[in-house]
Each structure stands twice: as C-alpha cells, then as structure tokens.
Amino acid sequence: MAQVQGSTLVGRALKNEGVEVVFTLAGGLLSGIYDTCVEEGIELVDMRHEQAVANAATGYAIATCKPSVAMVTAGPGAVNMAAGMAAAWHAGAPVIGIADRTPHFRQGMGVYQEFDPGDMYRSITKWRGYCTSTRRLPEYVATAFRYAMTGRKGPVLLEIPFETLLLDVDEKEAPIRPPDKYRTSARPYGDPELVQRAIEWLLEAEKPGILIGSGILWSEATRELVEFAELLNIPVCYAVSGKGGMPDDHPLCGGIVGFGFGSIAGADVLLAIGVRFQELLGFGAGDFYAPDVRVVSVDIEPSEIGRNRPIDIGIFGDAKAVLSQLTREAKEALGSSKSRPEETEWLKHVRNTAASIQDMLYAEAASSSKPIFPGRLGKEVCEFLGKDSCIVMDGADIQSYVTPLYCASFPSSYILALGGSLGHLGGGVPFAIGVKTANPEQRVVAVVGDGSFLFNASEIDTAVRNKKQIVIVIGNDCQWGFVRQDQKLNEHCDVCSKLSEDARYDMYAQSLGAYGELVTDPEEIRPALERAFASGLPAVLDVRTDPSIISFVDYRGIDVRRELLQLGQR
C-alpha cells in the first residue's frame, strides 16, 4: 500500500481543483506543501506580508472569477492575513485561506506561535475548518472550495496542525475525488412568474433602467447583460463594484452611480442585478432614485434582497441565469418586433447626462498647473492605457479623479482594491501582483495614494523577485488627503494627517531593483508611463499632486456627516 504524507495530499487536492498559483509567505511548516506544488506545476508567489498574501489572492480571484489560494503559517501569519481576508469577504472573492497550526496535542501548553484564529475569522469567512485527521485532508480541502464557490462567493479558512501535515496515510484511505463529485456548478434560476412580471413592468415603463453591481462580474454575465439591454434599449448604470460589467464605451452605458453621480436617477422601474444597496449607493434612497421608482432586485444571496430599501419584486437567482430568462421572456413578449424603439427621450436624457458628466470631468482635468492637478493625473493614465489593460484602484481622494474617467471595456479591466464597502487601504500593489499573475500579457497599472502605498510598499520587492511587471502610479500629495481636507472643511485641528514631503518613493523602488521616476510636470506623466513600461521592470512613478485641492468626495463627506447627525437626532 502506497503511503502519502499529509502535506502531499494538500498539494494534490489543490491541483485537483485546477489551482495554478498559490500566494504565500514562507513558513517552515509549509515546506512539504511547497514541495508538492513544485512537483504539480503550481506557481508559488511568495509575498512580504500576510495581508498582501490575501490581497494578491483576491486580485487574482477577481481577475479570473476563479477561486484562489492564500497560504500562511501559524500564529502571527494567520493574524496578519485577517485584514486581507476581510477585504476578500466584502468583495465576495472566493479566497481559500490555508494556515498551518501548532501541534494539536500541545495546544494550551504555550507552544511557540500558538494562536486560535477561529473567533477572529468568524465574521469574515463563509466557513472555517480545522482538520486533525490526515486521511480527511482531501475532504476538508474539497469542503473549503465548496463553501467558497457556492451562492455568493467568499473567503474561507482551513487550519491544519503541524502533525496532520507530517503524518503518512495509505493513499486509498484519502481519496481525492473530482470537483463535480462534491460540489455543483449549476446556476440557480429565478422564479418564472416573477421573471415574467419583471418583464411586464420593464416593457410598460417610460423610463426603465438597469443598475449592476459585482454580481454581474462574478456570474460572468456581461454578454447576457448586453444582449438584454440591447433588446429592450434600456440604459445600464453601475455601482463602482460593477464597473466593467457593462462596457463604458457601449451606447447604452450610463456610467457610474455614486461619487455624487447618477444618470438614471429618474428611472420609474429599476432592475438591480447583483448590487448591494450600501452607503455608496445612498442605501437605496436619496438623489440617485426617483421617489416612486419600482425596484426589481435580482441577487444570488437572498438576504440581500430588500436589505436597506424596500423592493417591489425580489428574484433569487444567479445573474447570468436570470438574465437569460429575462431575455427569453422579453423576446416572447415583443413578438415579431423583437425590440423596443431604438431611441426614446429617456434614453437620450441618460446619454446626455452621462456625456455631460464626462465633459465636465475632462474639462477640469485639462489643467496644466503645478503641483499637478490630480484630475490631470487621472486623465493622463486613463488615456495612456489601451482597451486591453487593467487599472487597479487604491486610495481615497485619488480614486475620485480616476474611476469616473477610466473607460472599462471588459470585465476585470477595472479592479477596486478597497475590499468593497470595507474601505481597506493598501491593497493596490498586491492586488496588481495578483492581476498580473492571472493575466501575464496584460498591462497592469495600480493608481494609489501616497498614504495607501506605504501599507504594502515592500511588495515591490515581491514583484521584482517574481518578475511581475506592474506599474504603480502614486498620486502623492504628501498627506492623508481625505482626512486633511475633512479637517479643513470642518475646522478641526490640522494634526495627524500630514505625510513627509521629502520621501522619494521612486528611489525606494530603485533600491529594490524596480524602475522609479519622480514626476512633477503634468506634461511628463505620459512619457514617464512609456519609460516605465519600456524598462521591462516593475515600476513606481512618484507623481507630486496639489495638496490644496478639495475633491467632490470631500464635499460629499460633509453631506454624509450632516445626514448622520440628522438621523441621530430622530
């Protein structure tokens, strides 16, 4: 009978799931799994901090719509990974966290690196497993993938004590079964009666609109969305989490909802697909929506339907599956005409509103001032990148100058590294590494604030060692901009928000073997980007932006504060 070690079982089980890469930070207890990964042809990307391990795995998962693996060592390894796993949780990313544990038979004795992360991970994972039986390791790995990929996707944590990895068992006692033997890939379809009623409402509506979130991306439903929107000539807007789900350059795309923008604010029937009505969407209320709008909510997670705002029709189902139902039902209802009128006053209004927003932003971004206007930085980066590129966004103020300008022409061409509504700073560099690992031929640029950059700046070393050519563009205003502008606007003390003006992040990058360049002239932004990519190396552009600029997001913060005070007095 052939004997096999526990660590070998873990590596083979990952290969069985189609895993091609593992993001990790080296720990002595993991070496056996590493050996098997090498034997099975699984790439190992070794990071410099465990938070970045989870961030890179999240970026990879978003870029591929596949599960990814983040592997860390015991004790502080699992503790450090928690922030990155929280970001994965809020982004709905299926990250398989694997952490070894100190020997089970010595727990409670004060063994080195002893720590039980179970309670810490309870609210940020879909499932937590602790396997003390070597022969059951394939079963536990299979369970981890099943939970991560079922329903609304999300991260899981599997802990494995040291001796469980070291012990040998008979191979026949630890079978590794094909994934279709322990989880389904079937997509849940919506209730046919509710689908039919939704189509009736949309066809009757004078001002129908579609609002999408990340559910469209995770369901890989862009083709179905475009087909349905074109069939009924309905404009489509997106939450920032759904950017790329509808191509920005499509004639029916009405742009972003949030950041103070909302071109479908007048819709009388709103089809919300895979979108969560959280703060950036006004919790489903306010200026983004007509007072009497009827909302049809489609979501893979039943608990999201009706959350924060009342809905009129709630359809539980997968976005791709329900859109195919909606299209089929619409075609039957339309009969021989096959589509609604090509042009309506409502559609013209949405297009004109979206175009006027873009015109306003681009006019503002034409500034040639020094220090550089942050909108000019956003404009130059967005115009430089081709349609085959990906932009990773990390930061607060800087995001408001890039996200609305960037034309995301396909899913995962824009990736927000903030962990959805978590607002998790610092993920930009490791997210970009994950995206580049997923798509080696793609140009990947991360636009980050100087505050967010330093959280994981050491991952430039990871990019250099692992030959991942990413370009990091820092909008450097030498401050925690969002905080400092809030202090100014609300007449607080100007403390704890200023950062160093003397720090040279370009030189820091050079010291790690990357390309680095300081940019102080707006006319040099594009040439600097060209030089960065021509270098063939990971690169950091330290772009000095105007610290006095107050963005519309900063002003929006005042409105939010006022609203909270009013609500608190009720």
C-alpha positions as CSV (number, residue, x, y, z in Angstrom):
1,M,0.0,0.0,0.0
2,A,1.5,3.4,-1.0
3,Q,1.9,5.8,1.8
4,V,1.5,9.5,1.3
5,Q,2.2,12.5,3.6
6,G,-0.5,15.0,4.6
7,S,1.3,17.9,3.0
8,T,1.4,16.0,-0.3
9,L,-2.4,15.4,0.0
10,V,-3.0,19.1,0.4
11,G,-0.9,20.0,-2.7
12,R,-2.5,17.3,-4.8
13,A,-6.0,18.4,-3.7
14,L,-5.2,21.9,-4.8
15,K,-4.1,20.7,-8.2
16,N,-7.3,18.6,-8.4
17,E,-9.2,21.8,-8.1
18,G,-7.3,23.4,-11.0
19,V,-5.2,25.7,-8.8
20,E,-2.4,27.2,-10.9
21,V,-0.9,29.5,-8.4
22,V,-0.6,29.8,-4.6
23,F,0.2,33.2,-2.9
24,T,2.1,32.7,0.3
25,L,4.6,33.9,2.8
26,A,7.1,31.3,3.7
27,G,6.8,29.3,6.9
28,G,8.8,26.3,7.9
29,L,5.6,24.2,8.5
30,L,4.6,24.8,4.9
31,S,7.6,23.4,3.1
32,G,6.1,20.0,2.5
33,I,3.1,21.6,0.7
34,Y,5.5,23.8,-1.3
35,D,7.4,20.6,-2.5
36,T,4.2,19.2,-3.8
37,C,3.2,22.4,-5.5
38,V,6.5,22.4,-7.3
39,E,6.0,18.8,-8.4
40,E,2.5,19.5,-9.6
41,G,3.5,22.6,-11.5
42,I,1.7,25.1,-9.2
43,E,3.3,28.5,-9.2
44,L,4.3,29.9,-5.8
45,V,4.3,33.7,-5.4
46,D,6.0,34.5,-2.1
47,M,5.0,37.8,-0.6
48,R,6.4,40.1,2.1
49,H,3.4,40.4,4.4
50,E,0.4,38.1,5.1
51,Q,-2.1,40.8,4.5
52,A,-0.6,41.2,1.0
53,V,-0.9,37.4,0.5
54,A,-4.7,37.6,0.9
55,N,-4.8,40.9,-1.2
56,A,-2.9,39.3,-4.1
57,A,-5.1,36.2,-4.0
58,T,-8.2,38.5,-4.0
59,G,-6.9,40.4,-7.1
60,Y,-6.3,37.1,-8.8
61,A,-9.7,35.8,-8.0
62,I,-11.4,39.0,-9.3
63,A,-9.4,38.9,-12.5
64,T,-10.2,35.3,-13.2
65,C,-13.6,34.7,-11.5
66,K,-12.0,31.6,-10.1
67,P,-11.0,30.5,-6.5
68,S,-7.5,31.5,-5.4
69,V,-5.3,30.3,-2.6
70,A,-3.6,32.3,0.2
71,M,-1.3,30.2,2.3
72,V,0.3,31.4,5.6
73,T,2.0,30.0,8.6
74,A,0.8,29.6,12.2
75,G,0.1,32.3,14.8
76,P,1.0,35.8,13.6
77,G,0.7,34.6,10.0
78,A,-3.0,34.0,10.4
79,V,-3.4,37.2,12.4
80,N,-1.7,39.3,9.8
81,M,-3.8,37.7,7.0
82,A,-7.1,38.7,8.6
83,A,-7.2,42.3,7.2
84,G,-6.8,41.0,3.6
85,M,-9.4,38.3,4.2
86,A,-11.8,40.9,5.5
87,A,-11.3,42.7,2.2
88,A,-12.0,39.5,0.3
89,W,-15.2,39.0,2.3
90,H,-16.5,42.4,1.5
91,A,-15.6,41.9,-2.2
92,G,-17.2,38.5,-2.4
93,A,-14.0,36.9,-3.5
94,P,-13.5,33.1,-3.2
95,V,-10.1,33.1,-1.5
96,I,-9.1,29.8,0.1
97,G,-7.1,30.7,3.1
98,I,-4.9,27.9,4.4
99,A,-3.0,28.3,7.7
100,D,-1.0,25.7,9.5
101,R,-1.3,25.4,13.2
102,T,1.0,24.4,16.0
103,P,0.7,20.7,17.1
104,H,-2.8,19.8,18.3
105,F,-1.6,17.7,21.1
106,R,0.4,20.6,22.6
107,Q,-2.3,23.3,22.4
108,G,-2.8,25.1,25.6
109,M,0.8,24.5,26.7
110,G,2.3,27.7,25.4
111,V,3.9,26.2,22.3
112,Y,5.7,28.7,20.0
113,Q,3.3,30.6,17.7
114,E,0.2,29.1,19.4
115,F,-3.0,31.0,18.5
116,D,-6.5,30.1,17.7
117,P,-7.8,32.5,15.0
118,G,-11.3,31.0,14.8
119,D,-13.1,33.8,16.6
120,M,-11.2,36.4,14.6
121,Y,-12.2,34.9,11.3
122,R,-15.8,34.2,12.3
123,S,-17.3,37.3,10.7
124,I,-15.1,37.4,7.6
125,T,-15.3,33.9,6.2
126,K,-18.1,31.7,5.0
127,W,-16.6,28.6,6.6
128,R,-13.7,27.7,9.0
129,G,-12.3,24.2,9.1
130,Y,-9.8,22.6,11.5
131,C,-8.5,19.3,10.3
132,T,-6.8,17.0,12.7
133,S,-7.0,13.8,10.6
134,T,-4.5,13.3,7.8
135,R,-6.7,10.9,5.8
136,R,-9.5,13.6,5.8
137,L,-7.4,16.4,4.4
138,P,-8.7,16.0,0.8
139,E,-12.3,16.1,2.2
140,Y,-11.5,19.3,4.1
141,V,-9.9,21.0,1.1
142,A,-13.0,20.0,-1.0
143,T,-15.3,21.4,1.6
144,A,-13.3,24.7,1.6
145,F,-13.8,25.1,-2.1
146,R,-17.4,24.1,-2.0
147,Y,-18.3,26.8,0.6
148,A,-16.2,29.4,-1.2
149,M,-17.8,28.9,-4.6
150,T,-21.5,28.2,-3.5
151,G,-24.0,31.1,-3.6
152,R,-22.4,34.5,-3.0
153,K,-18.8,33.7,-3.2
154,G,-16.5,34.5,-0.4
155,P,-13.3,33.5,1.6
156,V,-12.9,30.5,3.8
157,L,-10.2,29.4,6.2
158,L,-8.7,25.9,6.6
159,E,-6.4,25.3,9.5
160,I,-4.1,22.3,9.6
161,P,-2.0,21.3,12.7
162,F,1.7,20.5,12.0
163,E,1.5,16.8,12.7
164,T,-1.5,16.4,10.4
165,L,0.7,17.6,7.6
166,L,3.6,15.4,8.6
167,L,1.9,12.0,9.2
168,D,1.6,9.4,6.4
169,V,-1.5,7.5,5.5
170,D,-2.5,4.9,2.9
171,E,-3.4,6.7,-0.3
172,K,-6.6,4.6,-0.6
173,E,-7.8,5.9,2.7
174,A,-7.5,9.5,1.5
175,P,-9.1,9.6,-2.0
176,I,-9.1,12.8,-4.0
177,R,-12.3,13.0,-6.0
178,P,-13.1,15.2,-9.0
179,P,-14.7,18.5,-8.0
180,D,-18.0,17.6,-9.7
181,K,-18.4,14.8,-7.1
182,Y,-18.6,17.2,-4.2
183,R,-20.0,20.5,-5.4
184,T,-22.3,21.7,-8.1
185,S,-21.6,24.3,-10.8
186,A,-25.3,24.7,-11.6
187,R,-26.7,28.2,-11.6
188,P,-30.0,28.9,-9.7
189,Y,-32.7,30.3,-12.0
190,G,-35.3,32.8,-10.8
191,D,-39.0,32.1,-10.2
192,P,-40.6,32.2,-13.7
193,E,-43.7,34.1,-12.5
194,L,-41.5,36.8,-11.0
195,V,-39.4,37.0,-14.1
196,Q,-42.5,37.4,-16.3
197,R,-43.8,40.2,-14.1
198,A,-40.5,42.0,-14.2
199,I,-40.6,42.0,-18.0
200,E,-44.1,43.3,-18.0
201,W,-43.0,46.2,-15.8
202,L,-40.0,47.0,-17.8
203,L,-42.0,47.0,-21.1
204,E,-44.6,49.2,-19.6
205,A,-42.1,51.6,-18.1
206,E,-41.5,55.0,-19.7
207,K,-38.1,55.3,-18.0
208,P,-36.6,51.8,-17.4
209,G,-33.1,51.5,-16.0
210,I,-30.7,48.8,-15.0
211,L,-28.2,49.1,-12.1
212,I,-25.5,46.4,-11.8
213,G,-23.0,45.5,-9.1
214,S,-20.3,42.9,-8.7
215,G,-22.8,40.1,-9.0
216,I,-22.6,40.6,-12.8
217,L,-18.9,40.2,-12.8
218,W,-18.8,37.1,-10.5
219,S,-21.5,35.5,-12.6
220,E,-19.6,36.4,-15.8
221,A,-22.8,37.7,-17.2
222,T,-21.6,40.7,-19.3
223,R,-22.7,39.1,-22.6
224,E,-26.2,38.3,-21.3
225,L,-26.5,41.8,-19.8
226,V,-25.5,43.5,-23.1
227,E,-27.9,41.3,-25.1
228,F,-30.8,42.0,-22.7
229,A,-30.1,45.8,-22.6
230,E,-29.9,46.0,-26.4
231,L,-33.1,44.0,-26.8
232,L,-35.1,46.5,-24.7
233,N,-32.9,49.6,-25.3
234,I,-32.5,50.1,-21.5
235,P,-29.7,52.2,-20.2
236,V,-27.3,50.5,-17.8
237,C,-25.5,52.1,-14.9
238,Y,-23.2,50.5,-12.4
239,A,-22.1,50.7,-8.8
240,V,-18.3,51.1,-8.6
241,S,-18.1,47.4,-7.6
242,G,-19.7,46.6,-11.0
243,K,-17.5,48.8,-13.2
244,G,-16.5,46.7,-16.3
245,G,-19.7,44.6,-16.1
246,M,-21.2,46.9,-18.8
247,P,-18.5,48.3,-21.2
248,D,-18.2,52.0,-20.6
249,D,-18.0,52.7,-24.3
250,H,-21.3,50.9,-25.0
251,P,-24.0,53.3,-26.2
252,L,-26.4,52.1,-23.5
253,C,-23.9,52.6,-20.7
254,G,-25.0,55.5,-18.4
255,G,-21.8,55.4,-16.2
256,I,-21.3,55.2,-12.5
257,V,-23.8,55.7,-9.7
258,G,-22.1,57.1,-6.7
259,F,-19.4,59.7,-6.3
260,G,-22.4,62.1,-6.5
261,F,-23.3,60.9,-10.0
262,G,-26.4,59.1,-11.1
263,S,-27.6,59.4,-14.7
264,I,-30.6,57.0,-14.2
265,A,-31.9,59.0,-11.2
266,G,-35.3,59.4,-12.9
267,A,-36.0,55.7,-13.7
268,D,-39.5,54.6,-12.9
269,V,-38.6,50.9,-13.0
270,L,-35.1,49.9,-11.9
271,L,-33.8,46.4,-12.4
272,A,-31.0,46.0,-9.9
273,I,-28.8,43.0,-10.6
274,G,-26.2,41.7,-8.2
275,V,-26.0,45.0,-6.4
276,R,-25.9,45.8,-2.7
277,F,-27.6,49.0,-1.6
278,Q,-24.9,50.2,0.7
279,E,-23.6,53.6,1.6
280,L,-22.0,54.5,-1.8
281,L,-25.5,53.9,-3.3
282,G,-27.2,56.0,-0.7
283,F,-28.6,52.8,1.0
284,G,-31.1,52.7,-1.9
285,A,-32.5,56.2,-1.3
286,G,-31.8,59.8,-1.9
287,D,-31.0,61.7,-5.1
288,F,-29.9,58.6,-7.1
289,Y,-33.5,57.3,-7.3
290,A,-36.9,58.7,-8.2
291,P,-39.3,58.8,-5.2
292,D,-41.8,56.4,-6.7
293,V,-39.4,54.1,-8.5
294,R,-40.3,50.4,-8.6
295,V,-37.3,48.2,-7.9
296,V,-36.8,44.7,-9.2
297,S,-33.9,43.1,-7.3
298,V,-32.0,40.1,-8.6
299,D,-29.4,38.5,-6.3
300,I,-27.7,35.2,-5.6
301,E,-27.8,36.0,-1.9
302,P,-31.4,36.0,-0.7
303,S,-30.6,38.1,2.4
304,E,-29.5,41.0,0.2
305,I,-33.0,41.3,-1.4
306,G,-34.8,44.0,0.4
307,R,-31.8,45.0,2.5
308,N,-31.7,48.7,3.3
309,R,-34.6,49.6,1.0
310,P,-38.0,48.1,0.2
311,I,-38.2,46.2,-3.2
312,D,-41.2,45.5,-5.4
313,I,-40.1,42.3,-6.9
314,G,-37.3,40.1,-5.5
315,I,-35.8,37.4,-7.6
316,F,-33.4,35.0,-6.0
317,G,-31.0,33.6,-8.6
318,D,-27.7,33.8,-10.5
319,A,-27.3,36.9,-12.6
320,K,-26.3,35.1,-15.7
321,A,-29.2,32.6,-15.4
322,V,-31.8,35.2,-14.6
323,L,-30.7,37.4,-17.4
324,S,-31.1,34.6,-19.9
325,Q,-34.7,34.1,-18.5
326,L,-35.4,37.8,-18.8
327,T,-34.2,37.8,-22.4
328,R,-36.2,34.8,-23.4
329,E,-39.3,36.2,-21.7
330,A,-38.8,39.6,-23.4
331,K,-38.5,38.1,-26.8
332,E,-41.7,36.3,-26.4
333,A,-43.5,39.4,-25.2
334,L,-42.1,41.5,-28.0
335,G,-43.2,39.0,-30.7
336,S,-42.2,39.9,-34.2
337,S,-41.0,43.4,-33.4
338,K,-38.0,41.8,-31.5
339,S,-37.1,45.1,-29.7
340,R,-38.3,48.4,-28.2
341,P,-38.0,51.6,-30.2
342,E,-34.3,52.4,-30.8
343,E,-34.4,55.8,-29.3
344,T,-36.5,57.4,-26.5
345,E,-36.4,60.7,-24.8
346,W,-35.4,58.9,-21.7
347,L,-32.5,57.2,-23.3
348,K,-31.4,60.5,-24.8
349,H,-31.5,62.1,-21.3
350,V,-29.4,59.3,-19.8
351,R,-26.8,59.6,-22.6
352,N,-26.7,63.3,-22.4
353,T,-26.3,63.3,-18.6
354,A,-23.5,60.7,-18.7
355,A,-21.8,62.7,-21.5
356,S,-22.1,66.0,-19.7
357,I,-20.5,64.4,-16.6
358,Q,-17.6,63.2,-18.7
359,D,-17.2,66.6,-20.4
360,M,-17.1,68.3,-17.0
361,L,-14.5,65.9,-15.6
362,Y,-12.3,66.1,-18.7
363,A,-12.5,69.9,-18.9
364,E,-11.4,70.1,-15.3
365,A,-8.7,67.5,-15.9
366,A,-7.1,69.6,-18.7
367,S,-5.3,71.7,-16.1
368,S,-1.6,72.3,-16.6
369,S,-1.0,73.6,-13.1
370,K,2.0,72.7,-10.9
371,P,1.8,71.0,-8.5
372,I,-0.1,68.6,-10.7
373,F,-3.9,68.7,-10.5
374,P,-5.0,65.1,-9.5
375,G,-7.6,65.0,-12.2
376,R,-4.9,65.6,-14.8
377,L,-3.0,62.6,-13.5
378,G,-6.2,60.5,-13.8
379,K,-6.8,61.8,-17.3
380,E,-3.2,61.0,-18.5
381,V,-3.3,57.5,-17.0
382,C,-6.7,56.7,-18.5
383,E,-5.8,58.0,-21.9
384,F,-2.5,56.1,-21.9
385,L,-4.0,52.7,-21.2
386,G,-5.4,50.7,-24.1
387,K,-8.5,48.6,-24.1
388,D,-6.6,45.5,-23.2
389,S,-5.2,47.0,-20.0
390,C,-6.3,46.7,-16.3
391,I,-6.3,49.5,-13.8
392,V,-6.2,48.7,-10.1
393,M,-7.5,51.5,-7.9
394,D,-6.4,52.1,-4.3
395,G,-6.9,55.2,-2.3
396,A,-9.5,57.8,-1.1
397,D,-9.3,61.2,-2.8
398,I,-7.2,60.0,-5.8
399,Q,-9.9,57.4,-6.6
400,S,-12.5,60.1,-7.3
401,Y,-10.2,61.5,-10.1
402,V,-9.6,58.3,-11.8
403,T,-12.6,55.9,-11.5
404,P,-15.1,58.1,-13.3
405,L,-12.7,58.9,-16.2
406,Y,-11.5,55.3,-16.9
407,C,-13.2,53.5,-19.8
408,A,-13.5,49.9,-18.6
409,S,-14.2,48.0,-21.8
410,F,-14.4,44.5,-20.4
411,P,-14.8,42.7,-17.0
412,S,-11.8,43.0,-14.7
413,S,-10.4,45.9,-16.7
414,Y,-11.0,48.0,-13.6
415,I,-10.5,46.5,-10.2
416,L,-11.1,48.3,-6.9
417,A,-8.7,47.2,-4.2
418,L,-10.6,48.7,-1.3
419,G,-12.5,45.5,-0.4
420,G,-15.9,46.7,-1.5
421,S,-17.5,48.8,1.3
422,L,-14.7,48.0,3.7
423,G,-12.6,50.9,2.5
424,H,-9.4,48.8,3.0
425,L,-6.4,50.9,2.0
426,G,-3.1,49.4,1.0
427,G,-4.2,46.6,-1.3
428,G,-3.2,48.3,-4.6
429,V,0.3,46.9,-5.0
430,P,-0.5,43.2,-4.0
431,F,-3.8,43.3,-5.9
432,A,-1.9,44.4,-9.0
433,I,0.5,41.4,-8.5
434,G,-2.4,39.1,-8.3
435,V,-4.0,40.5,-11.5
436,K,-0.6,40.4,-13.4
437,T,-0.2,36.7,-12.3
438,A,-3.6,35.9,-13.7
439,N,-3.0,37.8,-17.0
440,P,0.7,37.9,-17.7
441,E,0.3,39.6,-21.1
442,Q,-1.9,42.4,-19.8
443,R,-0.7,45.8,-18.9
444,V,-1.5,46.4,-15.2
445,V,-1.4,49.8,-13.6
446,A,-2.2,50.5,-10.0
447,V,-3.1,54.1,-9.1
448,V,-2.7,54.6,-5.4
449,G,-2.5,57.4,-2.9
450,D,0.8,58.0,-1.1
451,G,-0.9,57.0,2.2
452,S,-2.1,53.7,0.8
453,F,1.1,53.0,-1.0
454,L,3.2,52.6,2.1
455,F,1.0,49.9,3.7
456,N,2.4,47.3,1.3
457,A,5.2,49.2,-0.5
458,S,7.5,46.2,0.3
459,E,5.6,44.2,-2.2
460,I,7.6,46.0,-4.9
461,D,10.3,43.5,-3.8
462,T,7.8,40.7,-4.5
463,A,7.1,42.0,-8.0
464,V,10.8,42.3,-8.7
465,R,11.7,38.8,-7.4
466,N,8.7,37.1,-9.1
467,K,9.2,39.1,-12.4
468,K,5.7,40.7,-12.3
469,Q,5.8,43.9,-14.3
470,I,3.3,46.1,-12.7
471,V,3.4,49.9,-12.8
472,I,2.4,51.8,-9.6
473,V,1.4,55.4,-10.1
474,I,1.3,57.3,-6.8
475,G,-0.8,60.4,-6.6
476,N,1.4,61.9,-3.9
477,D,0.0,65.0,-2.2
478,C,2.2,64.3,0.9
479,Q,-0.9,63.9,3.2
480,W,-3.8,61.8,4.2
481,G,-5.8,63.8,1.7
482,F,-9.3,62.7,2.6
483,V,-8.6,63.3,6.3
484,R,-6.8,66.5,5.9
485,Q,-9.5,68.1,3.7
486,D,-12.1,67.0,6.2
487,Q,-10.2,68.8,8.9
488,K,-10.1,71.9,6.8
489,L,-13.8,71.8,5.9
490,N,-14.9,71.1,9.4
491,E,-12.4,73.4,11.1
492,H,-10.6,70.7,13.0
493,C,-7.0,70.8,14.2
494,D,-4.5,70.2,11.4
495,V,-2.9,67.1,13.0
496,C,-2.0,63.5,12.2
497,S,-2.8,64.0,8.5
498,K,0.5,65.3,7.1
499,L,3.0,63.0,5.5
500,S,6.6,63.5,4.5
501,E,7.4,65.8,1.6
502,D,11.0,64.5,1.5
503,A,10.2,60.8,1.0
504,R,11.3,59.6,-2.5
505,Y,9.2,56.6,-3.4
506,D,10.8,56.4,-6.8
507,M,14.2,55.9,-5.1
508,Y,12.8,53.4,-2.7
509,A,11.6,51.4,-5.7
510,Q,15.0,51.7,-7.4
511,S,16.6,50.3,-4.2
512,L,14.5,47.2,-4.6
513,G,15.5,46.6,-8.2
514,A,12.5,48.3,-9.8
515,Y,12.2,51.3,-12.1
516,G,11.4,54.5,-10.4
517,E,10.8,58.1,-11.5
518,L,9.8,61.4,-9.9
519,V,7.2,63.3,-11.9
520,T,6.4,67.0,-11.1
521,D,5.3,68.3,-14.5
522,P,1.9,67.2,-16.0
523,E,3.4,67.1,-19.5
524,E,5.8,64.3,-18.2
525,I,3.2,61.9,-17.0
526,R,2.6,60.1,-20.3
527,P,6.3,59.9,-21.2
528,A,7.1,58.6,-17.7
529,L,4.5,55.8,-18.2
530,E,6.1,55.0,-21.5
531,R,9.5,54.8,-19.9
532,A,8.2,52.7,-17.1
533,F,6.8,50.0,-19.4
534,A,9.8,50.2,-21.7
535,S,12.0,49.3,-18.7
536,G,10.6,45.8,-18.5
537,L,10.7,46.1,-14.7
538,P,8.1,46.7,-12.1
539,A,7.9,50.4,-11.7
540,V,6.9,53.2,-9.4
541,L,6.0,56.7,-10.6
542,D,6.0,59.2,-7.7
543,V,3.7,61.9,-9.1
544,R,3.5,65.1,-7.0
545,T,-0.1,66.4,-6.9
546,D,-1.6,69.5,-5.5
547,P,-2.3,69.1,-1.7
548,S,-4.7,72.1,-1.7
549,I,-7.3,70.5,-4.0
550,I,-10.6,69.5,-2.3
551,S,-12.4,66.9,-4.3
552,F,-16.2,66.4,-4.7
553,V,-15.8,63.3,-2.5
554,D,-14.6,65.5,0.3
555,Y,-17.6,67.8,0.0
556,R,-19.8,64.7,-0.2
557,G,-18.3,63.7,3.2
558,I,-19.8,66.9,4.7
559,D,-23.2,66.0,3.4
560,V,-22.9,62.5,4.8
561,R,-21.9,63.9,8.2
562,R,-24.9,66.2,8.2
563,E,-27.2,63.3,7.3
564,L,-25.9,61.2,10.1
565,L,-26.4,64.0,12.6
566,Q,-30.0,64.4,11.4
567,L,-30.7,60.7,11.7
568,G,-29.0,60.5,15.1
569,Q,-31.4,63.1,16.4
570,R,-34.5,61.1,15.5
